[in-house]
Amino acid sequence: MGGVRRALVIGSGIAGLYVAVRARELGLHPTLVTKAGLEESNTRYAQGGIAAAVGPGDSPELHLADTLRAGAGLVEEEAARRLVEEAPARIADLVRLGVPFDGVEGEVSLGREAAHSRARILHAGGDATGLLIEEALKRRALELALEVRERRVLRSLRVRPAGIEVTLSDPSGAESETLEPSAVVLATGGAGSLFQESSNPAVATGEGVVLAALAGALLSDMEFVQFHPTVFLREGAPRYLLTEALRGEGAVLRNSRGERFMPRYHRDADLAPRDVVSRAIRSELERTRSRCVYLDATALPRDLLFTRFPTICRFLGTYALDPSRDRLPVTPAAHFLIGGVATDIEGRSSIPGLLCCGEAAATGVHGANRLASNSLLEGVVFGEHVVRQLLHPSAGGPSTPARTLGLRIPSPAEVSDPPDRLELRRRLWEEVGIVRSGGGLRRAIRRFEAGVRAAPKGRPGSEGAATGLLSLAGLVIARSALARTESRGVHYRSDYPRSLDSWRVHSGLRLLPAARAGRRPAKG
């Protein structure tokens, strides 16, 4: 049969697993590579659910309107239309693959989340949607005898005359191998754990996007990092996400004085878009000089809370908290990378043979602020398009944005006080976080540049090499944020607080080789 003979799918979240499973079902023989265990990804921790217009009184047009509204003027409408129109078919695929979506008397149960005008969020196991999707796809992968390579870390992508060369290694970097697949599908997820405060697992470090950029791939919209407003905050506890669906059921936010504050910030109050809620919480923390605000679900029936949110209630129970009785301490945290490797709707990047989908890709479908529960949907909708490309490859790729930055990679040099990982994560959170300024971004950029310069060329799994990649990821995000001299969606500049028509465009970024010794590096 036709199609790609040897496809390498890198990443085992919903996008990578879905692509690998569907490609195998259709007669191809992909190899799935994952840096940890097969099931370890952001998908596993997705509580809220997956959005689709499948209920009475809803339609793809309404879903599209909500997606466009949340995206603050930057949503690519064609991509968003594909997302919402193909959603019901992809939900049917997930059901066929064994995802047990919740229902009542034979009808699917639908919840509502922020910025959605209808209840259209499908969930499974109450608040265990991502976990049950991941487990269903994993079971199907095992049934199909899919070739899986666990604990293999992507170290480099290189464009060769015959295609793309991929280097993988074990986590320590001691054992490496080089492969030359017919096509590479990059589904390596986001970069949330680069930030000091994050809802993401440790594997979400963004190196897939950075390594693609080092290979010459065009990146897009890297300044847009979404922060989730309600992440559990307690000393010694993990930063555990408390799903937006709690507010969809009627929970409200209160400050440390017990005041409900969201009605002062937005007409939709606690169901305002995530960027609005995150900034409102930050303002309240500064105004009241507090470390957290509180999610108050005490007005909801206890049976509803423990039936609809069993995973969250079990977690809270380990800290002697009962959401029907106790207000829950929360703070915003880095959650989702909206930007990534620039692709067209078919998942084609600017490098022939390199396809990308899921959180690592930037199709423009989310604009400047992702609508809640569109992320799992993005993985399967555009994952299906990638599968079609593997079956019937065709030429194409993303257009280059008019505002595209050429960023020179800092040259290796001796650095007297190189930043460590803790400093880099802190700087991303404090200076490239929810509220940014030119001064803070420039300070962060200088330290990220120092981290890149100081990175050794030794074993790929070394701490120094890992810090160098982290520094480069931080540099790409911060430099993109400095270039966008306006505020839009999740990108808020205190020195440029307004949205400007002249910036109603996507941004692009390409990495340029380090300057040779004796030459002055070009300014980006």
N, C-alpha and C positions, 0 to 999 in steps of 0.2 A: 504494500500500500504506500501512498505518498506520505508527506509530512516529514517533520524533523526526525532524523534517525536517533540522535543522542542528545536529549535535552537534559540540562542540569537545572533543577529547581532549588534555589537556595532560600531557606526559611520555611518554618513549619507552623506558622499561624494560619488563620482561615484562608488567606490568599494562596500561600504556597501549597498547603495540603489540598485545597480544592483543585488547583491547577494540576497537581500531580495525580490525584485520584481520577479526575475527569479525563486527563490525557491517557491514563492507563486503560480506563473503560473504553476509550475510543480506539484502542489498538496500538498506541505508542508505548515506548518503554523509557519513561523518564527516571532519573535518579534524584531522590530528594535528599538534600543536605541540610543539617541543622546544627547549630553551635552548642546546643545542650541536649536534653532529652526531647523526644519527638513532640511531646505535649507542652513543652515550656515556651510560652509566647504571651504577648499581650492579650491575644484572643481568650486564653484560659481565664483571664481575670475580668472579662467584660460582663458586667452584671446587668446592665439596663436592658439590652435586647437588640433586635434588628428591625429596622423600619421598613414597612411596605404597606401600600394602599390596598388592603385586602378586606377591609371591613365595610359595613353598610354606612352610606353617607360620605364615604371617602373616595378619592380618585387619584390617579397619577398627577393630574393637573394641580390638585390641591397640595400634594406632596412636593411637586416642583415649585409651587409658589412659596412654600415654607422654606425650601432649600435656598431659593434665590434671595429671599428676605434675610435669612440668617447670614448669607455670604457677603453682605455689605458691598454689593456692586461688582464683585470680581468673579462670580460663578460663571464658568463656561456653560452656557445654556444647553448646547448640544450634548455635552457630557452628562449634565444633570438630567436631561430628558431621557437619555439612555438608562441612567440609574433608576429612575422612578418607574419607567415603563416596563423595564425588564425585571423589576423586583419580584412580582408575583411568580414568574417562572423560576427564578432562582430559589425562592422559598420552597416551591414544589420540589426542586432538586434536593434541597436540604432535607425535606421530609422523606423523600425516597432514599436518601443516604442514611436515614435513621435518626434524625434530630427530633426529639419528642417535645414539640412545642406545646405549651399549656393550653387547655381548653376547658369549656364548661358545656356539658350536654351536647357534645359533638361540634361545638362552634369554637373557633380559636379565640383565646383570651387576649385582648389588646389593651395595652397601657398607654399613658400619655406622658410625654416629657417636654422639657422646655422648648419653646419656639415652634412646637407642632400645634397646628390648629385642630387636629383630630387625634383621637386615640388610635394609633397605628403601630405601636411597638409590640412585636411578638416576643415572648419570653419563654424560657424553658427552665423547669425546676425553680420557678419563682424568680430568684435573682442569680441563677447559675447558668445563664444562657450561653456565655462564651465557653464555659467548661463543658457543657453537654454537646455543643457544636464540635469542639475540639475532639472530644471522645468519640463521637459518631464518625467523624472523618478519619480518625486514627484507626478505628475498627475496620472501616472500609479499605483503608490502605493495607492493612494486614491481610484482609480477605483476598485482595488482589495480588498479594505477594509483591507489593511495590518495593523496589530497591531503595533502602533508606540508609543513610550514613549519619549516625548520631555523633555528637561531640566532635564535629569537624568544623573548624573555624575558617571563614573566608579571609585570606591574607592579601590577595591581590587579584586584580583583573587587568589584563593587558590585551590590546588590540594587535593581532598578528595578521599577516597577509592572508592566512587561511581561515581566520576567524578570531575567536576570543580565547585567550589562555587564562585558566583559572588556577590559582594556587590555594590549596587547603592545608591545614595542619591540625594536629591535636591542640587542645587548649594551651599547653605549655609552649608550643612552637618547636618542640624537639623533633617531631616527625612530620615531614611535609610531603606533599605530592602535587604534581602539576597535571592538569587535565586540559583537553582541547575538545569540548563538546560542540555539537552542531549549533546549539543555541543555549543561551543562559537566561533563566527567568529569575530576576531579582525580586524576592519577596521577604526582605530582611527586616521589615517593620520600621519603627520610628526611633526616636532618640531621647525619650523622656527621662531616662535614668541618668543622662548627662547632668541634669539639674539637681541641686541639693535637695529640693523638695519635689517628689515625684510619685505618681500613682503607678508607675511602670515597674515591671520586674527588672532585675539587673541585666538581663540580656538585651534590653532596648537601648543600645549605645550608638546607633546611627552609622556604624562603620560601613554597611553596605552602600549607603548613599555616598559617603566620602570616597570609598574605593572606586565607585563608578565615576565620580568626578575626577579622580586621579587618572583614570583610564581615558578621560576626555569627554565624558558625558556631560551634556547640558543639565544644569539644575534649575529649578524654578521655585519662586515664592518661599525661600528658606527663612525669611523673617517671620513667617506666620507659624507660631507655636501656640497651640491651644492649652489653656490651663483649666483643669476641672475645679469647680468652686468648692466642692464638699469632700475633702479627704480627712479621715479621722486623725486627730492630733492628740497624742498623749505621750509623755516622756517614756521612752523604752519600748513603745509599741510601733509596729510597722505602719507606714503611711497607707492605710487601707481605705479604698474608695467607697464612699457611701452614695449609691446610685442616685441619679437625677429622678428616677422613678419614684423615690420617696416623696419628692416635692410634687411629682405628678399626681400622687395619691392624696396630697393635701398638707404635707409637712411644710413648715415655714422656717425662715432664718431669723434669729434674734441676736442682738449684740450682747456684750457682757453685762449690760444694764437691764437686759430682759426685753428691750424694745425691738419690735418688728420693724426692720429698716428698708426692705426692698421696695415697698410702695413709693418711697421717696425717690428712687432711682429710675424706675421704669414702669410703664403702664401695665406690663404683664407681671409685675412684682416678682415673686419667687420663681416664676416660669419664664423669666426674661432669658435671652441668649446667654451662653456661658461666659462670653467675654464681658458682658455687662455685669453679671453676678460676681465674677472674679474681681473686677475692679471695685465694685461696691463693697465687697468684703474687705479688700485692702484699705479702702477709705475709712471704713468703720474701725478697723484695727488701729489705724493711725489716730483717728479721732478719740477713741476711748482708751488708747494706750494699752491695748490688750494683745494677747498672743493668738487668740482664736475667737470665732463666733460660735453660735450653737444652732444645730439643726433640731427643731422642735417638732416631733411627731406625736406628742402626747395626746393630741385631740383625736387621733385615729384609733379605731378599735384594736385591742390587743390581738384578737384572732386574725384580723386582716394583716397586721404587721408580721406575725409569726408564720402565716401561711404564704403570703406574697414575698416575704424577704427572709426566708429561713437561714440562708448562709450568713447574711449580715447579723441577724439576731444571735446566731451561734457565736460569731466572732465577738460581738459586743458582750455576750455573756461571760467570756473569758476575762473581761475587765469589770465584771459585776455591774454592767449597765443593761437596763431594760428600756428599749425605745418607747414603750407605752407609758413609761414612768419618768425617764430621765432625758434631759436635753443632752445632745451629743456634741462634743467639741470638734469643730472642723476648721479647715483652712484650705485655700487653693493650693494646687500643686501642678507641675508640668504633666501633661497628659497625652497630647497627640501632635505629631508633626504633620502640618498641613502641606508644607512644601516637600520637595524631594527630587528624585530624578524626573526630569521633564519627559512626558510621554504624550502620544496621541491617544485617541479613544481605544485603539486596538492594542495598547500597551507597548508600542514601539518607541524606543528611546532614540537619541541622536546617533547611537552606535549600532550599525547593522548587526543583527543577531543577539542584541541585548534587549530583552523584554523586561518589563517591570510592572508590578501591580501591588495593590494594598497600600499600606501606610508609607512605604518607601517611594511610591510613585506620586507625581504631581500632574494630574490631568486637568486641574482647574475646577474639578467638580465641587469642591468645598468653598471656593472663593477665598475670602479672608477670615472665615469663621465657620467651622463645620457644624452642621445641624446634628443634634444628638441622635445616636443610633444609626447614622448613615455610614459609619465606618465598617462594621461587619458586612453591610450590604455592598459597599464599594469593593470589598475583597472578592465576593462571589460574582458580582456583575462584571467587573472588568477582568476578573480571573477567567471567566468564560470567554471573553474576547481574546485573551492571551492563548487559551487552549485552541481557539480557531486559527490563530496565527501559527501555532505549532503544527496544526493539521495542514494548513494551506498558507505557507509563508508568502508574504507580499512586501513590496517596498513601501516605505513611509516613515513617518516620524513626526516629532513636534515641530512647530514653527518657533523660531527664535524671537523672544520678546524684544520690542524696540528698546526697552531699557535693560540692557544686558551688561553686567559687570565682568571685566576680566580681572581676576584676583591672582596676583603673583604669589606663588608659594614661597614663604620665607626661606632664605638660604641657611643651610646648617652653620652653626657658629657656637663658640664658647659662650655660655650664659652664666653669669656669676650667681644668680639666685633663681634658677628655673622653678616654675610653679609646679606643685604636686597636684595630684588628682583632687584632693579635698579643696584646694584653693580654686581650681578651675570650676568645679561644680558649684562652689559658693558664688563665684563671680557670675556664672551663667544665671543663677537664681536672682542675685541682687541687682545686677546691672544689665541683664538681657532678659529680664523676667516680665512680670505683668505690666509694669510701668517702666519705660525706658527714657533715656535722655542722651543727647549727643556726648556730653562729658563722660557719663558712665559707660557708654558704648566704646568710646575711644580708650578709656582705661582698660576695659576688658580686652579689647583688640590687642593692645600692647602686650598684655600678659599671655594671650593665646599665641601671638607671634613668637614670644619667648619660648613657649612650650614646644612649638613646632621646630624652632631652631635647635633646641637642646635635645631633641629626640635622637637617640642613638640608632645606628643602622644594624644593630645586632639581631639576636634571635627574635622572630616576630612575636612570640608570646611573652616577651619580657615586659616588666612594668614600664620601662622607659618608652618602648615602642607603643604600648597601649596608651600612655599619656600623650604621646605625639599625635596619635589619631584623634583622641579626645580633644586635644588643642585645636586640631584642624577643623573638626566638626564645630566647635565653639566659634572659631574664627569665621567660618562660612556663615553661621547664623547671625553673629554680631555685625559682620560687614554688610550683610544684606539689610539688616535692621537700620544701620547707619545711613545707607543709601536712600531708604524710603523716608523722605522728609514730610511725612504726614502721619495721621492716625487713622487706622482702618481695621475694623474687626478686632482680632486678637493682638494686633500690633498697635500699641499706644505709646506715642512720644509726648512727654510732658512739655517739650519745647516746640512741638508741632501738633497741638491738640485737635486740629480740624482735619476732616477728610477733604481732599482736593480733587477736582475733576481731572487735572493734569496727571494725577497718580492713579487714575482708575484703569490701571494696566497691570499685567503680571510682570514680575521681575525675573530676570535670568542671571545666571552666574556660571562662568567657566573658570576652572583653575588653569593657571599658566605656569610653565616650568619655572623653577627657581632661577634667579639671575646668576650668570657665570661670575666667577671670582673676578674682581676688578671692574665689573659693570654695575652701574646703578640700577636697582630694580625699578621697573615701571610702576607708576602709581595706578591703583585700581580705581 
